[in-house]
Amino acid sequence: MSGIEGRTAIVTGAGAGIGREIALRLAGAGAKVAACDVVEEGAQECAAAITAAGGEARAYANDVSDAAAVAELCARAAGELGGIHILINNAGITRDALLLRMSEQDWDAVLAVNLKGAFNFVKACARPMMKERWGRVVNIASVVGQMGNAGQANYAAAKAGMIGLTKSAARELAPRGITVNAVAPGFIETAMTRKLDEQARSAYARAIPLGRFGTPGDVADACLFLCSAAAAYITGQVIRVDGGMLM
Ligand SMILES: NC(=O)c1ccc[n+]([C@@H]2O[C@H](COP(=O)([O-])OP(=O)(O)OC[C@H]3O[C@@H](n4cnc5c(N)ncnc54)[C@H](O)[C@@H]3O)[C@@H](O)[C@H]2O)c1
């Protein structure tokens, strides 16, 4: 896809699921990829898969919620891979519980990883992107951030917050040639949704007009488009990849 070749891309949560697929496809389109994950083996496996396929990648072990560590990682990656042009804020966790049973720890953990983590990376990558006068940020939100979900007050709040972060950063960074968009997946086949029991899965599938859960590739395709030259005039948007679940 044009506009991606030769760029350096940071992908958080690249060790599994959607992040891994985005990292592989960005590398396939010619980007040099910094595969970051809190699980070091995950990051290494992703970078190894990219290298085995003939691409260029390095693995970085990192907790997105640690601001100082994120700043250090971004400086290292910029030095080792040559600047930073693309940022995919994908790392995310769930700690589901109904409101009355949701602990303060579960609230804080989900906000720290899903929302503060994205802020940490946007802040650390903004300066190198400004230097290039070119940048693409894609935040992986969720339809739940737009529609809410019983049992996910922490997760929905974090994902709604990510959408506010996306629009604010888009306005601030547009004059520097940097676009900032969000992709909001519905139900995607990954470890995160494999936790659901069969009854919940078929109830959710019935609520999806296209009649199936999405694949990590469905989400990665939207991300690649937003990073490509074809999306140069799109910023501050939320693109839903949800089989029509929310319209
Ligand atoms: N799977 C879905 O149905 C779905 C739907 C909507 C949105 N999303 C979002 O997509 C993103 C990826 O989800 P997934 O389904 O691939 O999940 P996953 O659990 O399969 O993968 C998440 C990855 O993030 C990493 N990670 C977790 N905490 C981290 C931290 N503190 N620092 C760095 N890395 C960390 C994990 O180690 C893992 O490799 C998440 O932001 C998730 O909220 C997923």
The ligand as an SDF file (V2000), in Angstrom:
LIG
                    3D

 44 48  0  0  0  0  0  0  0  0999 V2000
  -10.8490   -8.7260   20.3230 N   0  0  0  0  0  0  0  0  0  0  0  0
  -11.8730   -7.9080   20.2130 C   0  0  0  0  0  0  0  0  0  0  0  0
  -13.0220   -8.3160   20.0180 O   0  0  0  0  0  0  0  0  0  0  0  0
  -11.6730   -6.4210   20.3400 C   0  0  0  0  0  0  0  0  0  0  0  0
  -12.7780   -5.6060   20.1170 C   0  0  0  0  0  0  0  0  0  0  0  0
  -12.6230   -4.2320   20.2040 C   0  0  0  0  0  0  0  0  0  0  0  0
  -11.4050   -3.6970   20.5310 C   0  0  0  0  0  0  0  0  0  0  0  0
  -10.3480   -4.5220   20.7560 N   0  0  0  0  0  0  0  0  0  0  0  0
   -9.0920   -3.8900   21.1160 C   0  0  0  0  0  0  0  0  0  0  0  0
   -8.0660   -4.3120   20.2450 O   0  0  0  0  0  0  0  0  0  0  0  0
   -6.8240   -4.3030   20.9160 C   0  0  0  0  0  0  0  0  0  0  0  0
   -6.1340   -5.6590   20.7680 C   0  0  0  0  0  0  0  0  0  0  0  0
   -6.9840   -6.6360   21.3210 O   0  0  0  0  0  0  0  0  0  0  0  0
   -6.7710   -8.2170   21.0970 P   0  0  0  0  0  0  0  0  0  0  0  0
   -8.1290   -8.7850   20.9940 O   0  0  0  0  0  0  0  0  0  0  0  0
   -5.7850   -8.4640   20.0310 O   0  0  0  0  0  0  0  0  0  0  0  0
   -6.1980   -8.6060   22.5240 O   0  0  0  0  0  0  0  0  0  0  0  0
   -5.0980   -9.7110   22.9500 P   0  0  0  0  0  0  0  0  0  0  0  0
   -5.3540   -9.9070   24.3960 O   0  0  0  0  0  0  0  0  0  0  0  0
   -5.1520  -10.8690   22.0210 O   0  0  0  0  0  0  0  0  0  0  0  0
   -3.7300   -8.9250   22.7260 O   0  0  0  0  0  0  0  0  0  0  0  0
   -3.3980   -7.7840   23.4540 C   0  0  0  0  0  0  0  0  0  0  0  0
   -1.8870   -7.6400   23.4910 C   0  0  0  0  0  0  0  0  0  0  0  0
   -1.5880   -6.4870   24.3010 O   0  0  0  0  0  0  0  0  0  0  0  0
   -0.5490   -6.8120   25.1890 C   0  0  0  0  0  0  0  0  0  0  0  0
   -0.6040   -5.9770   26.3950 N   0  0  0  0  0  0  0  0  0  0  0  0
   -1.4800   -6.0630   27.4120 C   0  0  0  0  0  0  0  0  0  0  0  0
   -1.1770   -5.1780   28.3660 N   0  0  0  0  0  0  0  0  0  0  0  0
   -0.0940   -4.4950   27.9410 C   0  0  0  0  0  0  0  0  0  0  0  0
    0.6990   -3.4520   28.5000 C   0  0  0  0  0  0  0  0  0  0  0  0
    0.4310   -2.9430   29.7130 N   0  0  0  0  0  0  0  0  0  0  0  0
    1.7450   -2.9740   27.7860 N   0  0  0  0  0  0  0  0  0  0  0  0
    2.0570   -3.5010   26.5750 C   0  0  0  0  0  0  0  0  0  0  0  0
    1.3530   -4.5020   26.0090 N   0  0  0  0  0  0  0  0  0  0  0  0
    0.2900   -5.0020   26.6800 C   0  0  0  0  0  0  0  0  0  0  0  0
   -0.7890   -8.2780   25.5140 C   0  0  0  0  0  0  0  0  0  0  0  0
    0.3690   -8.8950   26.0540 O   0  0  0  0  0  0  0  0  0  0  0  0
   -1.1990   -8.8310   24.1600 C   0  0  0  0  0  0  0  0  0  0  0  0
   -0.0950   -9.2450   23.4090 O   0  0  0  0  0  0  0  0  0  0  0  0
   -7.1310   -3.9250   22.3690 C   0  0  0  0  0  0  0  0  0  0  0  0
   -6.9160   -2.5530   22.5740 O   0  0  0  0  0  0  0  0  0  0  0  0
   -8.5890   -4.2580   22.4930 C   0  0  0  0  0  0  0  0  0  0  0  0
   -9.2150   -3.5030   23.5010 O   0  0  0  0  0  0  0  0  0  0  0  0
  -10.4480   -5.8660   20.6750 C   0  0  0  0  0  0  0  0  0  0  0  0
  1  2  1  0
  2  3  2  0
  2  4  1  0
  4  5  1  0
  4 44  2  0
  5  6  2  0
  6  7  1  0
  7  8  2  0
  8  9  1  0
  8 44  1  0
  9 10  1  0
  9 42  1  0
 10 11  1  0
 11 12  1  0
 11 40  1  0
 12 13  1  0
 13 14  1  0
 14 15  2  0
 14 16  1  0
 14 17  1  0
 17 18  1  0
 18 19  2  0
 18 20  1  0
 18 21  1  0
 21 22  1  0
 22 23  1  0
 23 24  1  0
 23 38  1  0
 24 25  1  0
 25 26  1  0
 25 36  1  0
 26 27  1  0
 26 35  1  0
 27 28  2  0
 28 29  1  0
 29 30  1  0
 29 35  2  0
 30 31  1  0
 30 32  2  0
 32 33  1  0
 33 34  2  0
 34 35  1  0
 36 37  1  0
 36 38  1  0
 38 39  1  0
 40 41  1  0
 40 42  1  0
 42 43  1  0
M  CHG  2   8   1  16  -1
M  END
$$$$
